[in-house]
Amino acid sequence: MVVQGVHPAPVEIPDAVHALAGWYVGWGSVTPVWRNDLGGLTFRLDDAPLAGPKAARGPARFLKWVPAGAPCPDPFAEAGRLAWVRRYAVVPRVLDVGRGDDGAWLLTEELRGTSAIDPRWRADPHAAARAIGAGLRRLHDAAPVATCPFTWAPAARTAALAREARAAVGPPPPVDRLVVCHGDACVPNTLLHDDGTFAAHVDLGELGVADRWSDLAVASRSVTRRFQDPRLAHVFFAGYGIDPDPERIDYYRRLWDVVEQYRRRARA
């Protein structure tokens, strides 16, 4: 089955995922729904319907699978972040997390809403861009920096890089406003209600305290690239309620790119 991702491609369900699905949903179904460039996969698990022509399935669950050695955020780290931020934001509830010889996994509940990458929002990209901006503002305003135990500061993100790579990023600009950042505020990681308003955040494996432009720079670029319309950046920033800051946008996009290049080399 071909699944969505940065580079959609056929996916073979790993034996370990089949085994986990058998444990969690028995005779239910396993559907690949997402892959990332670092080797991570996400699957939808549905219970088998009860007997009878009108029998309904129970709520779906989502299994995030990280193969051993893949440079993705650790599922245990994401589970801790989700547990903390659920008090302040709409995010998935963790049902289970584990690790085996072949990899690690995170099982979460289904949330109401559709991903902003869904075809219905491709047909209405202005609604998606506004909702992504509004959703980030809600997270940034609600989650308390003072009690957040996680960081996403530039120093932490570049700690594993070679000196030359850190030099390519350069020093960060002065902090505008410290917030609890999403950490991967790209288009697919926002869910929308049917009316086009923000519903929830997903994929928060790198949530942590940082300048809000760490999120804003990456999210605005993701919006323009995913929907192939540079004008949508202004819609996104209007949804958040801020004017663009070219200096901080340039720095945090450069930081993101250098870190992602390092991770891709680590996977190779």
C-alpha positions in Angstrom: 0.0 0.0 0.0 1.2 3.5 -0.8 1.0 5.8 2.1 1.4 9.6 2.5 4.6 11.2 3.5 7.2 13.6 2.2 8.0 11.0 -0.5 5.0 8.7 -0.7 6.0 5.1 -1.5 4.8 1.5 -1.0 5.1 0.2 2.6 5.5 -3.4 3.7 4.1 -3.8 7.2 7.0 -5.1 9.5 6.5 -8.4 11.2 6.9 -6.7 14.5 4.0 -4.4 13.7 1.8 -7.3 12.7 2.6 -8.9 16.0 1.7 -5.8 17.9 -1.5 -5.3 16.0 -2.5 -8.9 16.8 -2.0 -8.1 20.5 -3.9 -4.8 20.4 -6.7 -5.4 18.0 -6.7 -9.2 17.4 -8.5 -9.9 14.1 -8.8 -6.2 13.4 -7.2 -4.3 10.5 -3.8 -2.6 10.1 -3.6 0.3 7.7 -0.3 2.2 6.9 -1.1 5.9 7.0 2.2 7.8 7.1 5.9 7.5 6.6 8.7 10.0 7.2 12.1 10.4 5.7 13.8 9.0 8.8 12.3 5.6 8.6 9.4 6.0 11.0 6.0 4.6 10.1 2.5 5.2 11.5 -0.4 2.7 11.2 -4.1 2.9 11.9 -5.4 -0.1 14.0 -9.1 -0.9 13.9 -10.9 -3.5 15.9 -12.8 -6.2 14.1 -16.5 -5.2 13.9 -18.9 -7.1 16.2 -21.2 -9.6 14.6 -24.3 -8.3 12.9 -24.9 -6.1 9.8 -25.0 -2.9 11.7 -22.2 -3.6 14.1 -19.8 -0.7 14.6 -16.1 -0.8 15.3 -14.6 0.8 18.4 -12.4 3.9 18.2 -9.3 3.5 16.1 -5.8 3.6 17.5 -2.6 4.7 15.9 0.7 2.9 16.2 3.8 4.8 15.6 6.7 2.5 14.7 10.4 3.5 14.9 12.7 0.8 13.6 15.9 0.1 15.7 18.5 2.6 14.7 16.2 5.1 13.0 17.0 8.7 14.0 13.4 9.5 14.8 12.2 11.0 18.1 12.2 8.2 20.7 8.6 7.0 21.4 9.3 7.0 25.2 10.3 10.6 24.9 7.2 11.5 23.0 5.0 9.6 25.5 6.4 11.7 28.3 5.8 14.9 26.3 2.2 14.0 25.5 1.5 13.1 29.1 2.7 16.5 30.2 1.1 18.7 27.6 -2.3 17.0 27.6 -3.2 19.3 30.6 -2.9 22.3 28.4 -3.6 21.2 24.8 -5.6 18.8 22.7 -3.1 16.0 21.8 -3.4 12.2 21.6 -3.8 10.1 24.8 -1.0 7.6 25.2 -2.3 4.0 25.5 1.0 2.1 25.5 4.6 2.5 24.7 7.3 -0.2 24.3 10.6 -1.3 22.9 11.8 -4.5 21.4 14.8 -5.8 19.4 13.4 -4.6 16.1 12.3 -1.1 17.3 10.1 1.0 19.5 6.5 1.9 19.3 3.9 4.3 20.7 0.1 3.6 20.7 -2.3 6.5 21.0 -6.0 7.1 20.8 -7.8 8.4 17.8 -8.7 12.1 17.9 -11.6 13.9 16.2 -10.5 15.8 13.2 -8.7 15.4 9.9 -5.1 16.1 9.1 -4.4 19.4 7.4 -2.8 17.4 4.6 -6.1 15.7 3.8 -7.4 16.3 0.3 -10.4 18.2 1.6 -8.0 20.9 3.0 -5.9 20.9 -0.1 -9.1 22.1 -1.7 -9.4 24.8 1.0 -5.8 25.8 1.9 -6.7 29.1 3.3 -8.7 27.5 6.0 -5.9 25.0 6.7 -3.2 27.8 6.9 -5.3 29.9 9.3 -6.1 26.9 11.5 -2.4 25.9 11.7 -1.5 29.4 12.8 -4.3 29.6 15.3 -3.5 26.2 16.7 0.1 27.1 17.3 -0.9 30.3 19.0 -3.2 28.3 21.3 -0.4 25.9 22.3 2.1 28.7 22.8 -0.3 30.7 25.0 -1.5 27.8 27.1 1.4 25.6 27.9 3.5 27.0 30.8 7.2 27.6 30.1 8.1 27.7 33.8 7.0 24.1 34.5 7.9 22.5 31.2 10.7 19.9 31.7 11.7 19.7 28.0 13.8 22.0 25.9 14.1 22.6 22.1 16.6 25.3 22.3 19.2 25.7 19.6 22.1 24.6 21.8 20.3 21.3 22.6 19.3 20.7 18.9 22.9 21.3 17.7 24.8 19.5 20.5 25.4 16.4 18.4 26.5 18.3 15.3 30.1 18.7 14.1 31.7 22.0 14.7 31.4 22.9 11.0 27.7 22.2 11.0 27.2 24.4 14.1 29.1 27.1 12.4 26.9 26.9 9.3 23.9 27.5 11.5 25.5 30.4 13.3 24.4 32.1 16.6 20.7 32.5 17.3 19.1 35.9 17.2 17.9 37.3 20.5 14.8 35.5 21.9 11.5 37.1 21.0 9.3 35.0 23.3 10.0 31.7 25.0 7.1 29.3 24.6 6.5 25.6 24.7 7.1 24.7 21.1 5.4 21.9 19.2 8.8 20.8 17.7 7.5 19.6 14.4 4.8 22.1 13.4 4.5 21.0 9.8 1.2 20.8 8.0 0.4 17.1 8.6 0.7 17.5 12.3 -2.4 19.8 12.8 -5.9 18.3 12.8 -8.9 20.4 11.8 -12.6 20.2 12.6 -15.1 19.8 9.8 -15.7 23.6 9.8 -12.0 24.3 9.2 -11.1 25.4 12.7 -8.2 24.0 14.7 -8.8 20.6 16.4 -5.6 19.1 17.8 -1.9 18.6 17.5 -0.1 15.3 16.8 3.5 14.1 16.6 5.0 16.0 19.5 8.2 14.0 20.0 10.4 17.1 20.2 8.1 19.4 22.1 10.0 21.8 24.4 10.8 25.3 25.4 12.3 27.6 22.7 11.7 30.9 21.0 8.3 30.7 19.3 10.0 31.4 15.9 11.4 27.9 16.1 7.9 26.7 15.3 6.7 29.7 13.3 9.6 29.6 10.8 9.1 26.0 10.0 5.3 25.9 10.0 5.0 28.9 7.6 7.4 27.3 5.2 5.6 24.0 5.4 2.3 25.7 4.6 3.6 27.4 1.5 5.3 24.2 0.2 2.5 21.7 1.0 -0.1 23.9 -0.7 2.3 25.3 -3.3 1.3 28.9 -2.7 3.7 31.4 -1.1 0.8 33.8 -0.4 -0.4 31.4 2.3 2.4 32.5 4.6 0.5 35.7 5.3 -2.7 33.7 6.0 -0.7 31.5 8.5 0.8 34.5 10.3 -2.6 36.2 10.4 -4.0 33.1 12.0 -1.3 33.2 14.6 -1.6 36.9 15.1 1.9 38.1 14.3 3.8 39.8 11.5 6.7 37.9 9.9 10.2 38.4 11.3 12.6 37.8 8.4 15.8 37.5 10.6 14.3 34.9 12.9 12.6 33.1 10.1 15.9 32.8 8.2 17.8 31.5 11.3 15.3 28.9 12.5 14.8 27.5 9.0 18.5 27.2 8.6 18.7 25.4 11.9 16.0 23.0 11.0 17.6 22.2 7.6 21.1 21.5 9.1 19.7 19.2 11.8 17.5 17.3 9.3 20.5 16.8 7.0 22.5 15.4 10.0 19.6 13.0 10.8 19.4 11.8 7.2 23.1 11.1 7.1 22.8 9.2 10.3 20.1 7.0 8.8 22.1 6.3 5.6 
